[in-house]
Amino acid sequence: MTSFSPIAKKLAGKFVREDWLDFVFSHVDPMLAVNRVLAEVVSISQETPDIKRFVFRPNANWQGFAAGQFMPVRVQIDGIFHERCYSLVSEPTDGLLEIGVKRQPNGKVSNWLHDHLAVGDLIELGEASGDFVLPEALCAKMLLIAGGSGVTPVYSLLVEALKRRPELDVSVVYYANTENDLAFAKEMVELAVKHPGLKLNYALFSSGEGGKFSEQQLSNVCADFAERAAFICGPQGLMKAAADLWAAKGISAQLKQELFGPVGLASDAVGNAMPITLRRSQQAMLHTKTTLLESAEAGGARPAYGCRMGVCKQCSCTKVSGVVRDKITGAIDSSPNTQVRICVSEPLSAVVLDI
């Protein structure tokens, strides 16, 4: 695929505006860009009633990814650019990129992708990131827990783990509402046929208590769960319940979580009316919403943001002064000139941000 050499990229940035070059070369090859990752949609399929699978072919600017990571997807809706992060489910060596997108009731981007994106369209992607990845040396026994659309990075980890160690002893516990809501079920069954060490357990909420997470329920399907290296991704309730169980047993270090939103949140109370000052834009407002980002927007500011879930870090900025609490980790930061993710932070005092 056509691409710019490193020298050409350096010259473009120094002598010619990159966006102008992208515009010019798009008339020669729509996939050609100086630095941006552009991708063509090569297939779309319905996986479950509310999850679609999208497969993309990226241009030469794509830098690759590790199993379990996510990538930002950027779309323009009604003239405004929006960005959301989705976990990759394709294999890192595929050359193609695949994501599974669940339609959210009020999800602007997920609904647009489901209703408007078509095969042959071009879309812009961000670079892959995230630390929900396998260690270099796999443990002898693993436990993968997925809930709902949280199966996407879990499935990616499963494929990679079995590729690296085909005989691995790995147990998968997948929580879903009904059998129709099980994504990648066919592929996982095929993996179980090829790899006797893989044990699949589907916990369906429609089946009653047997589908609800608890220590007893987990022990019934994976008696030695406390001895395994565990990875989990799913709804907030499932994530918190699992984190509490592992903490109670003193084995929190054995549980790795993919956090797509506040888990174990200390307070979801609406704004505490703390003063917020945006130093560069010379704006001031009160904290009236649940996060610094929402309050800044309510006050008329337009800070940069991406996923709005504390994942992509597009909203990170310097906190010049003040005390804030990270709504994901619960950590309180009172030091000056530190980086904070304003989409998941709330002020506990007057705060000055370098925005």
C-alpha positions as CSV (number, residue, x, y, z in Angstrom):
1,M,0.0,0.0,0.0
2,T,1.3,3.5,-0.9
3,S,2.8,5.4,2.1
4,F,5.0,8.3,2.8
5,S,8.7,7.8,3.7
6,P,9.9,9.1,7.1
7,I,11.8,11.8,5.3
8,A,8.7,12.9,3.4
9,K,6.7,13.0,6.6
10,K,9.4,15.2,8.2
11,L,9.4,17.6,5.3
12,A,5.6,17.7,5.2
13,G,5.5,18.7,8.8
14,K,8.1,21.4,8.4
15,F,7.2,23.0,5.1
16,V,3.7,22.1,4.2
17,R,0.6,21.7,6.3
18,E,-0.2,18.1,6.9
19,D,-4.0,18.5,6.5
20,W,-3.4,20.2,3.1
21,L,-1.3,17.3,1.9
22,D,-3.9,14.8,3.1
23,F,-6.5,16.7,1.1
24,V,-4.4,16.7,-2.1
25,F,-3.4,13.1,-1.9
26,S,-6.9,11.9,-1.1
27,H,-7.8,12.7,-4.7
28,V,-5.1,10.3,-5.9
29,D,-5.6,7.6,-3.3
30,P,-8.3,8.0,-0.6
31,M,-6.3,5.8,1.8
32,L,-3.1,7.9,1.5
33,A,-2.3,10.2,4.4
34,V,0.8,11.6,6.0
35,N,0.2,10.3,9.5
36,R,-3.5,9.5,9.9
37,V,-4.6,5.9,10.1
38,L,-7.4,5.5,7.5
39,A,-9.1,2.2,7.0
40,E,-11.6,0.7,4.5
41,V,-14.6,-1.3,5.7
42,V,-14.3,-4.7,4.1
43,S,-17.1,-6.6,5.9
44,I,-20.0,-6.1,8.3
45,S,-21.9,-8.9,10.0
46,Q,-24.6,-9.3,12.7
47,E,-23.1,-11.3,15.6
48,T,-26.0,-11.0,18.1
49,P,-29.2,-8.9,18.1
50,D,-27.3,-5.9,19.3
51,I,-23.6,-6.6,18.3
52,K,-22.2,-6.1,14.9
53,R,-18.7,-7.1,13.7
54,F,-16.8,-4.6,11.6
55,V,-13.7,-5.6,9.7
56,F,-11.3,-2.9,8.4
57,R,-8.2,-2.8,6.1
58,P,-5.9,-0.1,7.4
59,N,-3.4,2.0,5.5
60,A,0.3,1.8,5.9
61,N,0.3,4.2,8.9
62,W,-1.2,1.5,11.2
63,Q,1.4,0.5,13.8
64,G,-0.1,-2.8,14.9
65,F,-1.5,-3.9,18.2
66,A,-1.3,-6.6,20.9
67,A,-4.2,-9.0,21.7
68,G,-6.5,-7.4,24.3
69,Q,-5.8,-3.8,23.3
70,F,-8.4,-1.3,22.0
71,M,-8.4,1.3,19.3
72,P,-10.2,4.7,18.9
73,V,-12.7,4.9,16.1
74,R,-13.4,8.5,14.8
75,V,-16.5,9.4,13.0
76,Q,-18.2,12.6,11.9
77,I,-21.9,12.9,12.8
78,D,-23.8,16.0,11.9
79,G,-20.6,17.9,11.2
80,I,-19.0,17.0,14.6
81,F,-16.2,14.5,15.1
82,H,-16.8,11.9,17.8
83,E,-14.4,9.2,19.0
84,R,-15.0,6.0,20.9
85,C,-12.7,3.1,21.8
86,Y,-13.4,-0.5,20.8
87,S,-11.4,-3.7,21.6
88,L,-9.8,-5.5,18.7
89,V,-10.8,-9.1,18.3
90,S,-8.7,-9.9,15.2
91,E,-5.3,-11.6,15.5
92,P,-2.4,-9.1,15.5
93,T,-0.8,-10.8,12.5
94,D,-4.0,-10.8,10.4
95,G,-3.4,-7.5,8.4
96,L,-7.1,-6.8,9.0
97,L,-8.7,-5.2,12.1
98,E,-12.0,-6.4,13.5
99,I,-14.1,-5.0,16.3
100,G,-17.4,-5.9,17.9
101,V,-19.7,-3.0,18.5
102,K,-22.7,-3.3,20.8
103,R,-25.6,-0.9,20.0
104,Q,-26.1,1.3,23.1
105,P,-29.6,2.7,23.8
106,N,-28.2,6.3,23.8
107,G,-24.9,5.6,22.1
108,K,-24.3,8.3,19.4
109,V,-21.3,6.5,17.9
110,S,-22.5,2.9,18.3
111,N,-25.9,3.7,16.7
112,W,-24.2,5.6,13.9
113,L,-21.9,2.6,13.1
114,H,-24.8,0.2,13.2
115,D,-27.1,2.3,11.0
116,H,-24.8,4.2,8.6
117,L,-21.4,2.6,8.1
118,A,-21.2,0.4,5.0
119,V,-18.8,-1.9,3.2
120,G,-16.4,0.3,1.1
121,D,-16.6,3.3,3.4
122,L,-13.4,4.9,4.8
123,I,-13.1,5.6,8.4
124,E,-10.3,7.1,10.6
125,L,-8.7,5.1,13.4
126,G,-6.4,6.0,16.3
127,E,-3.4,3.9,17.4
128,A,-4.1,0.9,19.5
129,S,-3.4,1.1,23.3
130,G,-4.3,-0.4,26.6
131,D,-2.5,-2.7,29.0
132,F,-5.2,-5.5,29.2
133,V,-2.7,-7.9,27.6
134,L,-1.1,-11.2,28.3
135,P,2.2,-11.4,30.2
136,E,5.3,-12.4,28.3
137,A,5.3,-15.7,30.2
138,L,1.9,-17.3,30.5
139,C,0.9,-18.8,33.8
140,A,0.1,-22.6,33.9
141,K,-3.6,-21.9,34.5
142,M,-5.7,-19.0,33.4
143,L,-9.3,-17.8,34.0
144,L,-11.0,-15.5,31.6
145,I,-14.3,-13.8,32.7
146,A,-16.5,-11.9,30.2
147,G,-19.8,-10.1,30.6
148,G,-21.9,-9.0,27.6
149,S,-19.8,-7.1,25.1
150,G,-16.8,-7.4,27.4
151,V,-16.2,-10.6,25.6
152,T,-14.4,-8.8,22.8
153,P,-11.0,-8.3,24.5
154,V,-11.4,-11.6,26.4
155,Y,-11.9,-13.5,23.2
156,S,-8.8,-11.8,21.7
157,L,-6.7,-12.9,24.8
158,L,-8.1,-16.4,24.5
159,V,-7.0,-16.8,20.9
160,E,-3.6,-15.4,21.6
161,A,-3.0,-17.5,24.7
162,L,-3.9,-20.7,22.8
163,K,-1.8,-19.7,19.9
164,R,1.2,-19.3,22.2
165,R,0.5,-22.4,24.3
166,P,-2.0,-24.8,22.6
167,E,-2.1,-27.1,25.6
168,L,-2.9,-24.3,28.1
169,D,-5.3,-25.0,31.0
170,V,-7.7,-22.1,30.5
171,S,-11.3,-21.7,31.8
172,V,-13.7,-19.2,30.3
173,V,-16.8,-18.0,32.2
174,Y,-19.0,-15.9,30.0
175,Y,-22.0,-14.0,31.5
176,A,-24.9,-13.0,29.1
177,N,-28.6,-12.4,29.2
178,T,-29.7,-15.2,26.9
179,E,-28.1,-17.7,24.6
180,N,-28.8,-15.4,21.7
181,D,-26.6,-12.8,23.3
182,L,-23.5,-14.9,23.2
183,A,-21.0,-13.3,20.9
184,F,-18.1,-15.3,19.3
185,A,-19.7,-18.5,20.8
186,K,-19.2,-20.5,17.6
187,E,-15.5,-19.6,17.4
188,M,-15.0,-20.4,21.1
189,V,-16.6,-23.8,20.6
190,E,-14.3,-24.5,17.7
191,L,-11.3,-23.6,19.9
192,A,-12.5,-25.9,22.6
193,V,-12.7,-28.8,20.1
194,K,-9.1,-28.1,19.1
195,H,-7.7,-27.5,22.6
196,P,-8.8,-29.9,25.3
197,G,-7.4,-27.7,28.0
198,L,-10.1,-25.0,27.2
199,K,-13.2,-25.2,29.4
200,L,-16.2,-23.1,28.3
201,N,-18.9,-22.1,30.8
202,Y,-21.8,-19.9,29.8
203,A,-23.7,-18.3,32.6
204,L,-27.1,-17.0,31.4
205,F,-29.0,-14.6,33.5
206,S,-32.2,-16.0,32.0
207,S,-31.5,-19.3,33.8
208,G,-31.8,-17.8,37.3
209,E,-29.2,-17.9,40.0
210,G,-27.0,-20.1,38.0
211,G,-26.3,-17.1,35.7
212,K,-25.6,-14.6,38.4
213,F,-22.0,-14.0,39.5
214,S,-21.2,-15.1,43.1
215,E,-18.4,-17.0,44.8
216,Q,-20.5,-20.1,44.9
217,Q,-21.5,-19.8,41.2
218,L,-17.9,-19.3,40.1
219,S,-16.7,-22.2,42.3
220,N,-19.3,-24.5,40.7
221,V,-17.8,-23.9,37.2
222,C,-14.2,-23.3,38.2
223,A,-13.4,-24.7,41.6
224,D,-9.7,-23.6,41.6
225,F,-10.4,-20.0,40.4
226,A,-8.3,-18.6,43.2
227,E,-5.2,-20.4,41.9
228,R,-5.5,-19.0,38.3
229,A,-4.3,-15.8,36.7
230,A,-7.6,-14.1,36.0
231,F,-8.6,-11.5,33.4
232,I,-12.1,-9.9,33.4
233,C,-14.0,-7.4,31.2
234,G,-17.7,-6.7,31.5
235,P,-20.4,-4.5,33.0
236,Q,-19.6,-2.4,36.1
237,G,-21.6,-4.6,38.5
238,L,-19.8,-7.8,37.4
239,M,-16.4,-6.1,37.5
240,K,-17.0,-4.7,41.0
241,A,-18.3,-8.0,42.4
242,A,-15.3,-9.9,41.0
243,A,-12.9,-7.3,42.4
244,D,-14.5,-7.5,45.8
245,L,-14.3,-11.3,45.8
246,W,-10.6,-11.3,44.8
247,A,-9.9,-8.6,47.4
248,A,-11.6,-10.6,50.2
249,K,-9.4,-13.6,49.4
250,G,-6.3,-11.5,49.3
251,I,-5.5,-12.3,45.7
252,S,-6.2,-9.0,43.9
253,A,-2.8,-9.1,42.3
254,Q,-4.0,-12.2,40.3
255,L,-7.0,-10.3,38.7
256,K,-6.4,-8.0,35.7
257,Q,-9.4,-5.8,34.6
258,E,-10.2,-4.0,31.5
259,L,-11.9,-0.8,32.8
260,F,-14.4,0.8,30.4
261,G,-16.0,3.0,33.1
262,P,-16.0,3.8,36.8
263,V,-15.9,0.6,38.9
264,G,-16.5,0.8,42.6
265,L,-17.3,4.4,42.4
266,A,-17.3,6.2,45.8
267,S,-19.8,8.8,44.7
268,D,-21.9,9.5,41.7
269,A,-23.4,12.6,43.2
270,V,-24.0,15.5,40.9
271,G,-21.6,18.5,41.2
272,N,-20.4,19.9,44.5
273,A,-20.3,23.5,43.1
274,M,-16.5,23.7,43.4
275,P,-14.9,26.5,41.2
276,I,-13.2,25.3,38.0
277,T,-10.8,27.7,36.2
278,L,-9.6,27.0,32.7
279,R,-6.3,28.9,32.5
280,R,-5.6,29.1,28.8
281,S,-9.1,29.8,27.7
282,Q,-9.7,32.2,30.6
283,Q,-13.0,30.6,31.5
284,A,-14.5,30.0,34.9
285,M,-17.5,27.8,36.0
286,L,-18.8,25.8,38.9
287,H,-18.7,22.0,39.1
288,T,-22.4,21.2,38.4
289,K,-22.1,17.8,36.8
290,T,-20.5,14.5,37.7
291,T,-17.1,15.0,36.1
292,L,-14.7,17.9,35.3
293,L,-15.3,17.3,31.5
294,E,-19.1,17.5,31.8
295,S,-18.9,20.6,34.0
296,A,-16.5,22.3,31.7
297,E,-18.9,21.6,28.7
298,A,-21.9,22.8,30.7
299,G,-20.0,26.0,31.3
300,G,-19.5,26.6,27.6
301,A,-16.0,25.2,27.2
302,R,-15.0,22.6,24.6
303,P,-12.2,20.5,25.9
304,A,-10.7,17.7,23.9
305,Y,-12.1,14.3,24.6
306,G,-12.4,10.8,23.1
307,C,-14.0,7.8,24.8
308,R,-15.4,9.7,27.9
309,M,-14.7,6.6,29.9
310,G,-11.1,7.1,31.1
311,V,-9.6,4.8,28.5
312,C,-8.1,6.7,25.6
313,K,-6.6,9.6,27.6
314,Q,-7.5,12.1,24.9
315,C,-8.9,14.4,27.6
316,S,-5.8,14.3,29.8
317,C,-4.6,17.7,30.8
318,T,-2.4,19.4,33.4
319,K,-4.1,20.1,36.7
320,V,-2.3,23.3,37.8
321,S,-3.7,23.3,41.3
322,G,-6.5,21.8,43.4
323,V,-7.6,18.4,44.6
324,V,-9.4,15.9,42.4
325,R,-10.6,12.3,42.8
326,D,-10.3,9.8,40.0
327,K,-13.7,8.2,39.7
328,I,-12.3,4.9,38.4
329,T,-9.5,4.3,40.9
330,G,-10.7,6.4,43.7
331,A,-7.2,8.0,44.0
332,I,-7.1,11.5,45.3
333,D,-4.5,13.9,43.7
334,S,-3.6,17.1,45.5
335,S,-0.2,17.7,43.9
336,P,0.3,20.6,41.5
337,N,1.0,20.2,37.8
338,T,-0.1,16.6,37.4
339,Q,-1.9,14.9,34.5
340,V,-5.6,14.1,35.1
341,R,-8.2,12.5,32.9
342,I,-11.0,15.1,33.2
343,C,-13.7,12.7,31.8
344,V,-13.4,10.5,35.0
345,S,-12.3,13.1,37.6
346,E,-14.3,15.2,40.0
347,P,-13.0,18.2,42.0
348,L,-12.8,18.1,45.8
349,S,-11.6,21.7,46.0
350,A,-11.2,24.7,43.6
351,V,-9.3,23.5,40.6
352,V,-7.2,25.2,37.9
353,L,-6.8,23.3,34.6
354,D,-4.4,24.1,31.8
355,I,-7.0,24.2,29.1
